[in-house]
Amino acid sequence: MALLLLAPAAQAAAPLAKGPRKGGKDDVVTITTPEGTIRLLLFKDTPLHRANFLQKARKGLYNGTTFHRVIDGFMIQGGDVNSKDADPTNDGQGIPGTPTVPAELGPGHPHVYGALAAARTGGPAGTPSSNSQFYLVENHAGTHRLDGQYTVFGQVIEGLDVVDNIAKVPKDNRDRPLANVTMTMKVAHLRKKKITKLYGYTYP
């Protein structure tokens, strides 16, 4: 399932998006790649996308998938199970008939630098999201012309430099890296105070 992407905006710093409220615990997703480690938090007010992503991460579905489409100054996209096979031409197409995830545009999380969002096929805002494909915003100013069109359901809290590095790897004319940028994922359930201490993320 391919993501319809628009042209990148100018580069500039962007703040972290909102996270869950203070107190209790939260899930930290760690993505390990050849370029380094990325850590994410998922928003609780996008429950369908959060649950779908965490379920797949915990079951190991993303292990061995790649960031199959990278655009410097825009985003890096991955998570397609097709990227596990030896055929690079089907990367991003998804598996026909795979259930989609209903769009969750209501919370209005913007496409800031490091935002985690769900890919989808073409169509108007509200078109359901891919079952597994996602992208991380690499544009330092954000990619706000996508706001309200694709569901943003998380935020990078560590490893923005790794996102930048992946966006800059050599690629072909389809924006596919020449060398596979594979990933593995793990989920840790931690106290929010520990998350703040380890990663500097402050809950609103």
C-alpha positions as CSV (number, residue, x, y, z in Angstrom):
1,M,0.0,0.0,0.0
2,A,1.8,3.1,-1.2
3,L,1.8,6.4,0.5
4,L,0.8,9.4,-1.6
5,L,3.4,12.1,-0.6
6,L,3.6,15.8,-1.2
7,A,6.6,18.0,-1.7
8,P,8.8,18.8,1.4
9,A,8.6,22.0,3.2
10,A,11.5,24.1,4.4
11,Q,13.8,22.9,7.2
12,A,13.4,24.3,10.8
13,A,13.2,23.1,14.3
14,A,9.8,21.7,15.6
15,P,8.6,20.8,19.1
16,L,7.5,17.4,20.3
17,A,3.9,16.6,19.9
18,K,1.5,15.8,22.8
19,G,1.8,12.6,24.7
20,P,-0.3,10.9,27.3
21,R,-1.1,12.5,30.7
22,K,1.3,12.3,33.7
23,G,1.3,9.4,36.0
24,G,1.3,5.6,35.5
25,K,3.1,3.8,32.7
26,D,3.5,4.1,29.0
27,D,4.9,1.9,26.1
28,V,8.2,2.9,24.5
29,V,8.8,1.3,21.1
30,T,12.5,0.8,20.1
31,I,13.3,0.5,16.4
32,T,16.8,-0.8,15.8
33,T,18.4,-0.2,12.4
34,P,21.8,-0.4,10.8
35,E,21.9,3.4,11.1
36,G,21.1,3.4,14.9
37,T,18.2,3.3,17.3
38,I,14.9,5.2,17.2
39,R,12.5,5.3,20.2
40,L,8.8,6.2,19.9
41,L,5.8,7.0,22.1
42,L,2.3,6.3,20.8
43,F,-0.6,8.6,21.4
44,K,-3.5,7.3,23.5
45,D,-6.1,9.4,21.7
46,T,-5.5,7.4,18.5
47,P,-6.3,4.0,20.1
48,L,-6.9,2.0,17.0
49,H,-3.6,2.9,15.4
50,R,-1.8,2.6,18.8
51,A,-3.2,-0.9,19.5
52,N,-2.5,-2.1,15.9
53,F,1.1,-0.9,16.0
54,L,1.8,-2.3,19.4
55,Q,0.3,-5.7,18.6
56,K,2.5,-6.0,15.5
57,A,5.6,-4.7,17.2
58,R,5.1,-7.2,20.1
59,K,4.5,-10.1,17.8
60,G,7.6,-9.4,15.8
61,L,5.8,-8.6,12.5
62,Y,8.1,-5.6,11.8
63,N,11.3,-7.5,12.4
64,G,13.1,-7.9,9.1
65,T,11.0,-5.3,7.3
66,T,12.8,-2.3,5.8
67,F,12.5,1.5,5.4
68,H,11.8,1.0,1.7
69,R,11.1,4.6,0.7
70,V,13.2,7.5,1.9
71,I,13.1,11.2,0.9
72,D,15.7,13.5,2.4
73,G,13.9,16.6,3.8
74,F,10.6,14.8,3.8
75,M,10.1,11.4,5.5
76,I,11.2,7.8,5.8
77,Q,8.6,5.0,5.2
78,G,8.6,1.4,6.1
79,G,6.8,-1.5,7.7
80,D,5.6,-3.3,4.6
81,V,5.8,-7.1,5.1
82,N,6.6,-7.4,1.3
83,S,10.0,-5.8,2.1
84,K,11.1,-9.0,3.8
85,D,11.2,-10.9,0.5
86,A,13.9,-10.8,-2.2
87,D,11.7,-8.8,-4.7
88,P,12.3,-5.1,-4.3
89,T,9.6,-4.2,-6.8
90,N,6.7,-5.1,-4.5
91,D,7.9,-3.0,-1.6
92,G,5.3,-0.6,-0.5
93,Q,2.4,-2.4,-2.3
94,G,1.2,-4.3,0.8
95,I,-0.7,-7.6,0.6
96,P,-4.0,-7.4,-1.2
97,G,-7.0,-7.9,1.0
98,T,-5.2,-7.0,4.3
99,P,-7.6,-5.2,6.6
100,T,-7.1,-1.5,7.0
101,V,-7.3,0.8,10.1
102,P,-10.0,3.5,10.3
103,A,-8.6,7.0,10.1
104,E,-8.2,8.8,13.4
105,L,-7.9,12.4,12.4
106,G,-10.0,13.9,15.2
107,P,-7.1,14.5,17.7
108,G,-5.4,16.7,15.1
109,H,-1.8,15.8,15.9
110,P,0.4,17.7,13.4
111,H,3.1,16.4,11.1
112,V,6.0,17.8,13.2
113,Y,9.6,16.7,12.9
114,G,9.7,13.1,14.2
115,A,6.0,12.5,14.0
116,L,4.9,8.9,13.4
117,A,2.0,8.6,10.9
118,A,0.2,5.8,9.1
119,A,0.6,5.4,5.3
120,R,-2.4,4.8,3.1
121,T,-3.5,4.7,-0.5
122,G,-4.8,7.7,-2.4
123,G,-8.2,9.2,-1.7
124,P,-9.6,12.0,0.4
125,A,-8.9,12.7,4.1
126,G,-10.5,9.9,6.1
127,T,-9.4,7.1,3.8
128,P,-8.4,4.2,6.0
129,S,-4.7,3.6,7.0
130,S,-2.4,0.8,6.0
131,N,-2.5,-2.2,8.3
132,S,1.3,-2.0,8.8
133,Q,3.0,0.7,6.8
134,F,4.1,3.9,8.6
135,Y,6.3,6.9,8.1
136,L,8.4,9.2,10.2
137,V,8.6,12.9,9.3
138,E,12.2,13.9,8.6
139,N,11.5,17.5,7.6
140,H,12.8,19.6,10.5
141,A,10.0,22.2,9.8
142,G,7.4,19.4,9.7
143,T,5.2,18.5,6.7
144,H,2.1,20.4,7.6
145,R,0.4,20.1,4.2
146,L,-0.3,16.5,5.2
147,D,-2.0,17.6,8.5
148,G,-5.6,16.3,8.7
149,Q,-5.1,13.9,5.8
150,Y,-3.0,11.1,7.4
151,T,-3.3,9.8,11.0
152,V,-0.4,10.9,13.2
153,F,-0.3,8.5,16.1
154,G,3.1,8.9,17.8
155,Q,6.3,10.8,18.1
156,V,10.1,10.1,18.1
157,I,11.5,10.8,21.6
158,E,15.1,9.6,20.8
159,G,17.0,9.1,17.6
160,L,16.0,12.0,15.4
161,D,19.5,12.0,14.1
162,V,19.0,8.4,13.0
163,V,15.9,9.4,11.1
164,D,18.0,12.0,9.4
165,N,20.7,9.5,8.6
166,I,18.3,7.0,7.0
167,A,16.8,9.8,4.9
168,K,20.2,10.4,3.4
169,V,21.2,6.9,2.4
170,P,21.9,6.3,-1.3
171,K,18.8,5.3,-3.1
172,D,17.5,4.4,-6.6
173,N,15.0,6.4,-8.8
174,R,12.1,5.0,-6.8
175,D,13.5,6.4,-3.5
176,R,14.3,2.9,-2.4
177,P,17.6,2.5,-0.5
178,L,20.3,0.7,-2.5
179,A,21.2,-1.3,0.7
180,N,18.3,-2.6,2.8
181,V,17.7,-0.5,5.9
182,T,16.2,-3.3,8.0
183,M,14.5,-2.9,11.4
184,T,13.6,-4.8,14.5
185,M,11.2,-3.6,17.1
186,K,10.8,-4.1,20.8
187,V,8.2,-2.7,23.3
188,A,9.0,-1.8,26.9
189,H,6.3,-0.9,29.4
190,L,7.9,1.8,31.6
191,R,6.9,4.3,34.3
192,K,6.4,7.7,32.8
193,K,8.9,9.2,35.3
194,K,11.5,6.8,34.0
195,I,10.7,7.7,30.4
196,T,11.2,11.4,31.2
197,K,14.5,10.6,33.0
198,L,15.9,8.4,30.3
199,Y,14.8,10.3,27.2
200,G,14.0,13.8,28.4
201,Y,10.4,13.6,27.2
202,T,8.0,15.7,29.4
203,Y,4.4,14.7,29.5
204,P,1.9,17.6,29.1
